[in-house]
Amino acid sequence: MRRKAIVRLCVLVVLQVNQISIIFGWEPLPYDEEQIYEFLSTVSMVIVTLWVWWKNNNITNEAIAADEVREHLKEEKKKGR
């Protein structure tokens, strides 16, 4: 939850700085739409790549079976056996 709150606050600060810059006549982002799109697309791709790499993406039957055994062991441990 803390991470989400920090992200929301950072986005708010960026938007406020951008709006204040517009009010005073400064060009806050001297980039065209295509450059902004390319940047956001690249950032999104990097984030998704890291997320997929970090998550446990088991595909083989053996890996799926191992996950089931691991989950069963976790449940047994919670029950105190």
N, CA, C and O atoms as CSV, one atom per row, in Angstrom:
chain,resi,resn,atom,element,x,y,z
A,1,MET,N,N,0.817,-1.200,0.000
A,1,MET,CA,C,0.000,0.000,0.000
A,1,MET,C,C,0.859,1.262,0.000
A,1,MET,O,O,0.504,2.260,-0.627
A,2,ARG,N,N,1.983,1.213,0.702
A,2,ARG,CA,C,2.846,2.387,0.779
A,2,ARG,C,C,3.367,2.753,-0.602
A,2,ARG,O,O,3.449,3.930,-0.952
A,3,ARG,N,N,3.722,1.725,-1.395
A,3,ARG,CA,C,4.262,1.964,-2.734
A,3,ARG,C,C,3.230,2.682,-3.607
A,3,ARG,O,O,3.570,3.611,-4.340
A,4,LYS,N,N,1.977,2.249,-3.526
A,4,LYS,CA,C,0.922,2.882,-4.329
A,4,LYS,C,C,0.740,4.339,-3.917
A,4,LYS,O,O,0.561,5.210,-4.769
A,5,ALA,N,N,0.784,4.602,-2.632
A,5,ALA,CA,C,0.626,5.977,-2.149
A,5,ALA,C,C,1.768,6.861,-2.638
A,5,ALA,O,O,1.545,8.004,-3.037
A,6,ILE,N,N,2.983,6.337,-2.608
A,6,ILE,CA,C,4.138,7.104,-3.077
A,6,ILE,C,C,4.021,7.388,-4.567
A,6,ILE,O,O,4.318,8.499,-5.007
A,7,VAL,N,N,3.592,6.402,-5.349
A,7,VAL,CA,C,3.426,6.606,-6.789
A,7,VAL,C,C,2.373,7.673,-7.051
A,7,VAL,O,O,2.571,8.550,-7.891
A,8,ARG,N,N,1.246,7.602,-6.329
A,8,ARG,CA,C,0.188,8.610,-6.519
A,8,ARG,C,C,0.701,10.004,-6.189
A,8,ARG,O,O,0.413,10.957,-6.911
A,9,LEU,N,N,1.461,10.131,-5.100
A,9,LEU,CA,C,1.995,11.437,-4.724
A,9,LEU,C,C,2.995,11.958,-5.756
A,9,LEU,O,O,3.003,13.150,-6.065
A,10,CYS,N,N,3.833,11.075,-6.288
A,10,CYS,CA,C,4.801,11.493,-7.312
A,10,CYS,C,C,4.089,11.980,-8.571
A,10,CYS,O,O,4.461,13.001,-9.148
A,11,VAL,N,N,3.076,11.251,-8.985
A,11,VAL,CA,C,2.309,11.660,-10.167
A,11,VAL,C,C,1.649,13.002,-9.911
A,11,VAL,O,O,1.647,13.866,-10.788
A,12,LEU,N,N,1.091,13.192,-8.725
A,12,LEU,CA,C,0.458,14.466,-8.388
A,12,LEU,C,C,1.456,15.613,-8.445
A,12,LEU,O,O,1.147,16.675,-8.986
A,13,VAL,N,N,2.643,15.414,-7.898
A,13,VAL,CA,C,3.670,16.468,-7.911
A,13,VAL,C,C,4.066,16.812,-9.341
A,13,VAL,O,O,4.183,17.990,-9.680
A,14,VAL,N,N,4.275,15.809,-10.180
A,14,VAL,CA,C,4.644,16.055,-11.581
A,14,VAL,C,C,3.548,16.845,-12.283
A,14,VAL,O,O,3.834,17.797,-13.009
A,15,LEU,N,N,2.297,16.455,-12.070
A,15,LEU,CA,C,1.190,17.165,-12.709
A,15,LEU,C,C,1.065,18.596,-12.199
A,15,LEU,O,O,0.762,19.506,-12.972
A,16,GLN,N,N,1.295,18.801,-10.908
A,16,GLN,CA,C,1.219,20.160,-10.373
A,16,GLN,C,C,2.340,21.038,-10.915
A,16,GLN,O,O,2.101,22.192,-11.271
A,17,VAL,N,N,3.544,20.515,-10.983
A,17,VAL,CA,C,4.658,21.274,-11.551
A,17,VAL,C,C,4.365,21.601,-13.012
A,17,VAL,O,O,4.625,22.714,-13.470
A,18,ASN,N,N,3.826,20.633,-13.738
A,18,ASN,CA,C,3.468,20.851,-15.131
A,18,ASN,C,C,2.422,21.953,-15.258
A,18,ASN,O,O,2.552,22.830,-16.112
A,19,GLN,N,N,1.392,21.921,-14.424
A,19,GLN,CA,C,0.324,22.924,-14.500
A,19,GLN,C,C,0.832,24.309,-14.124
A,19,GLN,O,O,0.474,25.294,-14.771
A,20,ILE,N,N,1.649,24.398,-13.101
A,20,ILE,CA,C,2.212,25.696,-12.698
A,20,ILE,C,C,3.092,26.254,-13.815
A,20,ILE,O,O,3.074,27.456,-14.081
A,21,SER,N,N,3.855,25.387,-14.465
A,21,SER,CA,C,4.697,25.829,-15.583
A,21,SER,C,C,3.845,26.396,-16.712
A,21,SER,O,O,4.201,27.411,-17.310
A,22,ILE,N,N,2.733,25.752,-17.004
A,22,ILE,CA,C,1.835,26.236,-18.056
A,22,ILE,C,C,1.269,27.601,-17.676
A,22,ILE,O,O,1.189,28.496,-18.518
A,23,ILE,N,N,0.875,27.766,-16.413
A,23,ILE,CA,C,0.303,29.036,-15.951
A,23,ILE,C,C,1.295,30.180,-16.145
A,23,ILE,O,O,0.896,31.279,-16.531
A,24,PHE,N,N,2.580,29.941,-15.883
A,24,PHE,CA,C,3.589,30.984,-16.019
A,24,PHE,C,C,4.150,31.095,-17.431
A,24,PHE,O,O,5.080,31.866,-17.671
A,25,GLY,N,N,3.595,30.336,-18.361
A,25,GLY,CA,C,3.988,30.456,-19.754
A,25,GLY,C,C,5.215,29.667,-20.153
A,25,GLY,O,O,5.725,29.842,-21.259
A,26,TRP,N,N,5.699,28.809,-19.284
A,26,TRP,CA,C,6.848,27.968,-19.626
A,26,TRP,C,C,6.364,26.721,-20.329
A,26,TRP,O,O,5.276,26.215,-20.056
A,27,GLU,N,N,7.177,26.240,-21.229
A,27,GLU,CA,C,6.828,24.994,-21.914
A,27,GLU,C,C,7.393,23.843,-21.081
A,27,GLU,O,O,8.590,23.563,-21.145
A,28,PRO,N,N,6.536,23.174,-20.295
A,28,PRO,CA,C,7.034,22.179,-19.349
A,28,PRO,C,C,7.638,20.939,-20.005
A,28,PRO,O,O,8.642,20.411,-19.527
A,29,LEU,N,N,7.051,20.488,-21.058
A,29,LEU,CA,C,7.552,19.307,-21.756
A,29,LEU,C,C,7.803,19.666,-23.219
A,29,LEU,O,O,6.880,19.654,-24.034
A,30,PRO,N,N,9.050,19.985,-23.547
A,30,PRO,CA,C,9.338,20.402,-24.919
A,30,PRO,C,C,9.474,19.218,-25.877
A,30,PRO,O,O,10.416,19.149,-26.666
A,31,TYR,N,N,8.531,18.302,-25.797
A,31,TYR,CA,C,8.560,17.110,-26.643
A,31,TYR,C,C,7.243,17.005,-27.383
A,31,TYR,O,O,6.209,17.469,-26.902
A,32,ASP,N,N,7.286,16.392,-28.552
A,32,ASP,CA,C,6.029,16.205,-29.271
A,32,ASP,C,C,5.373,14.906,-28.803
A,32,ASP,O,O,5.966,14.131,-28.052
A,33,GLU,N,N,4.147,14.685,-29.258
A,33,GLU,CA,C,3.378,13.523,-28.820
A,33,GLU,C,C,4.075,12.206,-29.134
A,33,GLU,O,O,4.013,11.264,-28.345
A,34,GLU,N,N,4.730,12.140,-30.269
A,34,GLU,CA,C,5.389,10.896,-30.668
A,34,GLU,C,C,6.535,10.553,-29.709
A,34,GLU,O,O,6.709,9.392,-29.339
A,35,GLN,N,N,7.304,11.550,-29.314
A,35,GLN,CA,C,8.407,11.302,-28.379
A,35,GLN,C,C,7.886,10.864,-27.007
A,35,GLN,O,O,8.456,9.974,-26.376
A,36,ILE,N,N,6.810,11.491,-26.555
A,36,ILE,CA,C,6.210,11.115,-25.271
A,36,ILE,C,C,5.664,9.696,-25.360
A,36,ILE,O,O,5.853,8.904,-24.437
A,37,TYR,N,N,4.991,9.365,-26.455
A,37,TYR,CA,C,4.449,8.019,-26.647
A,37,TYR,C,C,5.574,6.974,-26.645
A,37,TYR,O,O,5.455,5.931,-26.002
A,38,GLU,N,N,6.652,7.257,-27.360
A,38,GLU,CA,C,7.774,6.314,-27.406
A,38,GLU,C,C,8.380,6.115,-26.018
A,38,GLU,O,O,8.715,4.992,-25.640
A,39,PHE,N,N,8.520,7.196,-25.266
A,39,PHE,CA,C,9.070,7.096,-23.919
A,39,PHE,C,C,8.172,6.257,-23.018
A,39,PHE,O,O,8.645,5.344,-22.340
A,40,LEU,N,N,6.870,6.568,-23.010
A,40,LEU,CA,C,5.944,5.826,-22.161
A,40,LEU,C,C,5.845,4.365,-22.581
A,40,LEU,O,O,5.717,3.479,-21.735
A,41,SER,N,N,5.903,4.116,-23.871
A,41,SER,CA,C,5.877,2.747,-24.366
A,41,SER,C,C,7.102,1.976,-23.899
A,41,SER,O,O,6.991,0.819,-23.492
A,42,THR,N,N,8.253,2.600,-23.956
A,42,THR,CA,C,9.490,1.957,-23.514
A,42,THR,C,C,9.469,1.691,-22.015
A,42,THR,O,O,9.843,0.606,-21.569
A,43,VAL,N,N,9.039,2.667,-21.247
A,43,VAL,CA,C,8.956,2.497,-19.795
A,43,VAL,C,C,7.989,1.372,-19.446
A,43,VAL,O,O,8.278,0.543,-18.584
A,44,SER,N,N,6.840,1.345,-20.118
A,44,SER,CA,C,5.860,0.279,-19.878
A,44,SER,C,C,6.448,-1.083,-20.198
A,44,SER,O,O,6.259,-2.038,-19.445
A,45,MET,N,N,7.159,-1.174,-21.311
A,45,MET,CA,C,7.756,-2.442,-21.705
A,45,MET,C,C,8.782,-2.915,-20.680
A,45,MET,O,O,8.833,-4.103,-20.362
A,46,VAL,N,N,9.595,-2.004,-20.163
A,46,VAL,CA,C,10.602,-2.360,-19.162
A,46,VAL,C,C,9.918,-2.828,-17.875
A,46,VAL,O,O,10.332,-3.825,-17.283
A,47,ILE,N,N,8.887,-2.124,-17.443
A,47,ILE,CA,C,8.187,-2.491,-16.218
A,47,ILE,C,C,7.539,-3.865,-16.352
A,47,ILE,O,O,7.656,-4.699,-15.454
A,48,VAL,N,N,6.863,-4.101,-17.459
A,48,VAL,CA,C,6.214,-5.399,-17.666
A,48,VAL,C,C,7.255,-6.509,-17.781
A,48,VAL,O,O,7.041,-7.608,-17.268
A,49,THR,N,N,8.372,-6.242,-18.442
A,49,THR,CA,C,9.438,-7.238,-18.558
A,49,THR,C,C,9.959,-7.626,-17.183
A,49,THR,O,O,10.121,-8.812,-16.897
A,50,LEU,N,N,10.222,-6.645,-16.333
A,50,LEU,CA,C,10.704,-6.931,-14.981
A,50,LEU,C,C,9.658,-7.672,-14.157
A,50,LEU,O,O,9.987,-8.580,-13.393
A,51,TRP,N,N,8.403,-7.283,-14.317
A,51,TRP,CA,C,7.317,-7.930,-13.575
A,51,TRP,C,C,7.180,-9.395,-13.982
A,51,TRP,O,O,7.063,-10.267,-13.121
A,52,VAL,N,N,7.193,-9.668,-15.270
A,52,VAL,CA,C,7.071,-11.043,-15.755
A,52,VAL,C,C,8.292,-11.862,-15.339
A,52,VAL,O,O,8.153,-13.030,-14.975
A,53,TRP,N,N,9.471,-11.273,-15.388
A,53,TRP,CA,C,10.683,-11.964,-14.989
A,53,TRP,C,C,10.635,-12.306,-13.497
A,53,TRP,O,O,11.066,-13.388,-13.096
A,54,TRP,N,N,10.111,-11.386,-12.669
A,54,TRP,CA,C,10.089,-11.573,-11.230
A,54,TRP,C,C,9.069,-12.628,-10.805
A,54,TRP,O,O,9.342,-13.424,-9.907
A,55,LYS,N,N,7.902,-12.640,-11.438
A,55,LYS,CA,C,6.848,-13.570,-11.063
A,55,LYS,C,C,7.254,-14.995,-11.406
A,55,LYS,O,O,8.096,-15.231,-12.273
A,56,ASN,N,N,6.641,-15.928,-10.710
A,56,ASN,CA,C,6.907,-17.336,-10.919
A,56,ASN,C,C,6.018,-17.822,-12.059
A,56,ASN,O,O,4.847,-18.130,-11.838
A,57,ASN,N,N,6.549,-17.895,-13.260
A,57,ASN,CA,C,5.788,-18.269,-14.447
A,57,ASN,C,C,6.106,-19.705,-14.852
A,57,ASN,O,O,6.863,-19.951,-15.791
A,58,ASN,N,N,5.513,-20.639,-14.127
A,58,ASN,CA,C,5.759,-22.039,-14.431
A,58,ASN,C,C,4.904,-22.483,-15.609
A,58,ASN,O,O,3.697,-22.240,-15.648
A,59,ILE,N,N,5.550,-23.137,-16.564
A,59,ILE,CA,C,4.864,-23.556,-17.783
A,59,ILE,C,C,4.839,-25.078,-17.906
A,59,ILE,O,O,3.838,-25.645,-18.345
A,60,THR,N,N,5.913,-25.733,-17.530
A,60,THR,CA,C,5.982,-27.181,-17.698
A,60,THR,C,C,5.114,-27.884,-16.654
A,60,THR,O,O,4.830,-27.331,-15.591
A,61,ASN,N,N,4.707,-29.091,-16.968
A,61,ASN,CA,C,3.886,-29.870,-16.030
A,61,ASN,C,C,4.631,-30.129,-14.729
A,61,ASN,O,O,4.030,-30.116,-13.655
A,62,GLU,N,N,5.933,-30.363,-14.818
A,62,GLU,CA,C,6.736,-30.610,-13.625
A,62,GLU,C,C,6.772,-29.383,-12.714
A,62,GLU,O,O,6.667,-29.508,-11.493
A,63,ALA,N,N,6.917,-28.217,-13.301
A,63,ALA,CA,C,6.967,-26.988,-12.519
A,63,ALA,C,C,5.613,-26.712,-11.855
A,63,ALA,O,O,5.555,-26.261,-10.712
A,64,ILE,N,N,4.546,-26.983,-12.571
A,64,ILE,CA,C,3.202,-26.786,-12.010
A,64,ILE,C,C,2.976,-27.758,-10.852
A,64,ILE,O,O,2.424,-27.376,-9.820
A,65,ALA,N,N,3.400,-29.008,-11.019
A,65,ALA,CA,C,3.275,-29.998,-9.946
A,65,ALA,C,C,4.109,-29.583,-8.736
A,65,ALA,O,O,3.666,-29.735,-7.597
A,66,ALA,N,N,5.295,-29.068,-8.972
A,66,ALA,CA,C,6.144,-28.609,-7.873
A,66,ALA,C,C,5.484,-27.459,-7.118
A,66,ALA,O,O,5.585,-27.381,-5.894
A,67,ASP,N,N,4.811,-26.568,-7.839
A,67,ASP,CA,C,4.084,-25.476,-7.188
A,67,ASP,C,C,2.975,-26.018,-6.299
A,67,ASP,O,O,2.765,-25.527,-5.190
A,68,GLU,N,N,2.271,-27.022,-6.783
A,68,GLU,CA,C,1.193,-27.615,-5.993
A,68,GLU,C,C,1.747,-28.246,-4.712
A,68,GLU,O,O,1.146,-28.108,-3.646
A,69,VAL,N,N,2.879,-28.931,-4.809
A,69,VAL,CA,C,3.510,-29.523,-3.625
A,69,VAL,C,C,3.929,-28.426,-2.658
A,69,VAL,O,O,3.714,-28.538,-1.451
A,70,ARG,N,N,4.528,-27.367,-3.190
A,70,ARG,CA,C,4.958,-26.249,-2.343
A,70,ARG,C,C,3.770,-25.626,-1.613
A,70,ARG,O,O,3.860,-25.344,-0.418
A,71,GLU,N,N,2.667,-25.411,-2.313
A,71,GLU,CA,C,1.469,-24.834,-1.700
A,71,GLU,C,C,0.919,-25.768,-0.621
A,71,GLU,O,O,0.485,-25.316,0.439
A,72,HIS,N,N,0.943,-27.067,-0.899
A,72,HIS,CA,C,0.475,-28.043,0.086
A,72,HIS,C,C,1.346,-27.983,1.340
A,72,HIS,O,O,0.827,-28.021,2.455
A,73,LEU,N,N,2.654,-27.890,1.166
A,73,LEU,CA,C,3.563,-27.796,2.308
A,73,LEU,C,C,3.329,-26.515,3.113
A,73,LEU,O,O,3.413,-26.525,4.341
A,74,LYS,N,N,3.038,-25.427,2.424
A,74,LYS,CA,C,2.741,-24.159,3.122
A,74,LYS,C,C,1.487,-24.303,3.964
A,74,LYS,O,O,1.444,-23.852,5.108
A,75,GLU,N,N,0.455,-24.938,3.391
A,75,GLU,CA,C,-0.789,-25.126,4.118
A,75,GLU,C,C,-0.569,-26.001,5.350
A,75,GLU,O,O,-1.104,-25.718,6.422
A,76,GLU,N,N,0.215,-27.056,5.195
A,76,GLU,CA,C,0.519,-27.949,6.315
A,76,GLU,C,C,1.265,-27.195,7.417
A,76,GLU,O,O,1.011,-27.403,8.603
A,77,LYS,N,N,2.168,-26.333,7.021
A,77,LYS,CA,C,2.939,-25.560,7.990
A,77,LYS,C,C,2.040,-24.601,8.757
A,77,LYS,O,O,2.206,-24.418,9.963
A,78,LYS,N,N,1.077,-23.983,8.051
A,78,LYS,CA,C,0.141,-23.065,8.711
A,78,LYS,C,C,-0.725,-23.801,9.720
A,78,LYS,O,O,-1.079,-23.247,10.760
A,79,LYS,N,N,-1.066,-25.043,9.418
A,79,LYS,CA,C,-1.910,-25.837,10.320
A,79,LYS,C,C,-1.128,-26.328,11.518
A,79,LYS,O,O,-1.714,-26.786,12.499
A,80,GLY,N,N,0.198,-26.239,11.450
A,80,GLY,CA,C,1.042,-26.614,12.575
A,80,GLY,C,C,1.357,-28.098,12.644
A,80,GLY,O,O,1.639,-28.612,13.726
A,81,ARG,N,N,1.317,-28.777,11.553
A,81,ARG,CA,C,1.611,-30.223,11.517
A,81,ARG,C,C,3.066,-30.485,11.383
A,81,ARG,O,O,3.484,-31.642,11.338
